[in-house]
Amino acid sequence: MSETEERINVCETCSTPLIATMMIIQNEIYCPGCGKSYPFGAGRSVAWTPELYKIESDNYERFHEIYDNMVPPGCQIEDCDKCKNSHEYHRSHWTDEEKAKDAQGQKDLKTMLLPGYRR
C-alpha cells in the first residue's frame, strides 16, 4: 500500500462504508448496511473506489436528513439560551417536541437499512 493511496473504512461484517453519527456514546460509528454500531477506529480499512465513495456519500446524505431532527447525547445547542448559560447538556432541558423528533429520528435511522445495502 502506498502512503498516498486513499482508504475508506467499511463494516467488518457486511463491507458497507461506515458513517460517523455521534449518536451513541462509545458507538459513534454506524453501519447502514447491517445496523451495527462501533466505537471510533472500528471497521476494516480498504482501498477507496468510486463505488464505495458513492455508497458512503448517499448514506451520509440520508443520515443528515434524519440527524437534523435529533439531539445527540453530550452536546449543547448553539441557539439554546439554557445551553449558553450553563454547562449542562441540552438533553437535560430539551422540550417534549425535541424528544419526539429525536425518537422519530432514532426510528428513521433504522430505515437506512435499505434492501440494497443488505448483504
C-alpha positions as CSV (number, residue, x, y, z in Angstrom):
1,M,0.0,0.0,0.0
2,S,1.4,3.4,-1.0
3,E,1.2,6.2,1.5
4,T,-0.9,8.3,-0.9
5,E,-3.5,5.5,-1.5
6,E,-6.9,6.7,-0.3
7,R,-8.6,4.4,2.2
8,I,-12.2,4.0,3.4
9,N,-13.5,2.2,6.5
10,V,-16.1,-0.5,5.9
11,C,-18.1,-2.7,8.2
12,E,-16.3,-5.8,9.3
13,T,-19.5,-7.8,8.9
14,C,-21.1,-6.6,5.6
15,S,-18.4,-4.4,3.9
16,T,-20.7,-1.3,3.7
17,P,-18.9,2.0,4.2
18,L,-19.2,3.2,7.8
19,I,-20.5,6.6,8.8
20,A,-19.8,8.7,11.9
21,T,-23.1,9.6,13.6
22,M,-22.0,10.7,17.1
23,M,-25.5,9.5,18.3
24,I,-24.4,6.6,20.6
25,I,-21.8,7.2,23.2
26,Q,-18.9,4.8,22.7
27,N,-20.5,3.6,19.4
28,E,-20.2,6.7,17.3
29,I,-19.7,4.8,14.0
30,Y,-22.8,3.3,12.3
31,C,-23.2,0.7,9.5
32,P,-26.3,1.4,7.4
33,G,-25.8,-2.0,5.8
34,C,-26.4,-4.2,8.8
35,G,-27.3,-1.7,11.6
36,K,-24.3,-2.4,13.8
37,S,-22.6,0.4,15.8
38,Y,-18.9,0.6,16.5
39,P,-16.5,2.8,18.6
40,F,-14.1,5.1,16.7
41,G,-11.4,3.3,14.9
42,A,-13.5,0.3,14.1
43,G,-14.0,-1.2,10.7
44,R,-11.8,-2.6,8.0
45,S,-9.7,-0.2,6.0
46,V,-9.9,-0.9,2.3
47,A,-8.8,0.9,-0.9
48,W,-11.1,3.7,-1.9
49,T,-13.2,3.1,-5.0
50,P,-15.7,5.4,-6.8
51,E,-18.4,2.8,-6.0
52,L,-17.7,2.8,-2.2
53,Y,-17.5,6.6,-2.2
54,K,-20.9,6.8,-3.9
55,I,-22.4,4.5,-1.3
56,E,-20.8,6.4,1.5
57,S,-22.0,9.8,0.1
58,D,-25.6,8.5,-0.3
59,N,-25.5,7.2,3.3
60,Y,-24.3,10.5,4.7
61,E,-26.9,12.4,2.8
62,R,-29.7,10.2,4.1
63,F,-28.2,10.3,7.6
64,H,-28.1,14.1,7.7
65,E,-31.7,14.3,6.6
66,I,-32.5,12.2,9.7
67,Y,-29.9,13.8,12.0
68,D,-31.3,17.3,11.6
69,N,-34.2,16.3,13.9
70,M,-32.1,14.6,16.5
71,V,-30.3,15.8,19.7
72,P,-27.0,13.9,20.2
73,P,-26.2,12.9,23.7
74,G,-23.4,15.0,25.3
75,C,-23.9,18.2,23.3
76,Q,-25.0,21.7,23.7
77,I,-27.1,23.6,21.1
78,E,-25.7,26.9,19.9
79,D,-29.0,28.8,19.7
80,C,-30.3,27.5,23.1
81,D,-30.2,30.1,25.8
82,K,-30.2,27.5,28.5
83,C,-27.2,25.8,27.0
84,K,-25.4,29.1,26.6
85,N,-25.8,30.0,30.3
86,S,-25.0,26.6,31.8
87,H,-22.5,23.7,31.5
88,E,-25.2,21.1,31.2
89,Y,-26.0,19.1,28.0
90,H,-29.1,20.0,26.0
91,R,-30.8,16.7,26.8
92,S,-31.1,17.8,30.4
93,H,-33.6,20.5,29.4
94,W,-34.9,19.5,26.0
95,T,-38.5,20.0,25.1
96,D,-41.2,17.4,24.6
97,E,-41.2,18.3,20.9
98,E,-37.4,17.7,20.6
99,K,-37.8,14.4,22.4
100,A,-40.5,13.3,20.0
101,K,-38.4,14.4,16.9
102,D,-35.4,12.6,18.4
103,A,-37.4,9.4,18.9
104,Q,-38.7,9.6,15.4
105,G,-35.1,10.2,14.2
106,Q,-33.9,7.1,16.0
107,K,-36.6,5.1,14.2
108,D,-35.7,6.6,10.9
109,L,-32.1,5.8,11.4
110,K,-33.1,2.1,11.2
111,T,-34.8,2.8,7.8
112,M,-31.3,3.3,6.5
113,L,-31.1,-0.5,6.4
114,L,-32.3,-0.4,2.9
115,P,-32.6,-3.7,1.0
116,G,-29.9,-2.5,-1.5
117,Y,-27.4,-2.3,1.3
118,R,-28.2,-5.6,3.0
119,R,-25.7,-8.5,2.4
